[in-house]
Amino acid sequence: MTIQTTHVPAIQPHNERAASVWSSGGRDYEEIIRGVYDGIDATVAALAPLPGERILDVATGTGITARACARRGAHVTGIDIAAGLLDAARGLSDGLAIDYRLGDAEALPVADAGFDAVVSTFGVMFVSRPEAAADELARACRPGGRLALATWTPDGSIAEMFAVMRPYMAAPPAVSPFDWGRPERLRQLLGDAFDLTIRVETSHYVETGGEAAWNTFVTGYGPTRTLAASLDDERRAALKRDFVAFHERYREGQGIHVPRTFVLTLGTRR
């Protein structure tokens, strides 16, 4: 087995800005994760971690998926580019033995074939170089090991939410994260290394209203927080107006209920 050489930086230079953006949410990112608990639960259930298994959680964020695997008795390593999220993850781990590491999904600081299973929930899809990240997922997983990914669909409400923010961005991402929600793209990225099963599931975001959604995202979600902070008062108010109005489209009685479709990809390493 080989390990990434020490001269490789924890975060590659082209990902330093992304690391800063995601890190800005800190512990408040956990409130974002509250809105996707059901999707994470479905992914972990499908992965079915076993006691003693070595599990790698890529783009672990505040560690909710890592914690769910560890509570099933697995030995978990959680990796993320965002130091602020990792600090929160360590504080939220309730004594669970999880090895949290600062690292880049495009150059994981782990041994070849070092894990029985690799998982990422709504995380690895945001990398800037998908082919590199896909190769790393395969490299880290032992032959016969398992893969589980949860990724947002390109035609779902999360993609629509990003479309609301896009007109206010100086430069939209060069690579769409929602390509990871296209089965044909997933097969292109991962099909040579894994036997894949792909299906569409739905997560449900329930909140008191659009205003509450705005407050949650502008505080804890790095992309929204950073975008809002970059705008002058007038454009920030306009972004808030559009963001709130988007979520109010999903009002049901005393609150909002936003269905969020995602792709659940399960794989077995060849």
Salt bridges, closest charged atoms under 4 A:
GLU30 OE2 - ARG67 NH2 2.73
GLU31 OE1 - ARG34 NE 2.90
GLU53 OE1 - ARG146 NH2 2.87
ASP87 OD1 - ARG90 NH1 3.30
ASP94 OD2 - ARG71 NH2 3.45
ASP99 OD2 - ARG101 NE 2.75
GLU106 OE1 - HIS14 NE2 2.74
ASP112 OD1 - ARG139 NH1 2.62
ASP116 OD1 - ARG54 NH2 3.02
ASP116 OD1 - ARG142 NE 2.72
GLU131 OE2 - ARG185 NH2 2.76
GLU136 OE2 - ARG139 NE 2.81
GLU160 OE1 - ARG249 NH2 3.08
ASP179 OD1 - ARG182 NE 3.15
ASP195 OD1 - ARG270 NE 2.86
GLU201 OE2 - ARG199 NE 2.61
GLU207 OE2 - ARG34 NH2 2.95
GLU211 OE2 - LYS240 NZ 2.85
ASP242 OD1 - ARG241 NE 3.07
GLU248 OE1 - ARG251 NE 2.65
GLU252 OE1 - HIS257 ND1 3.69
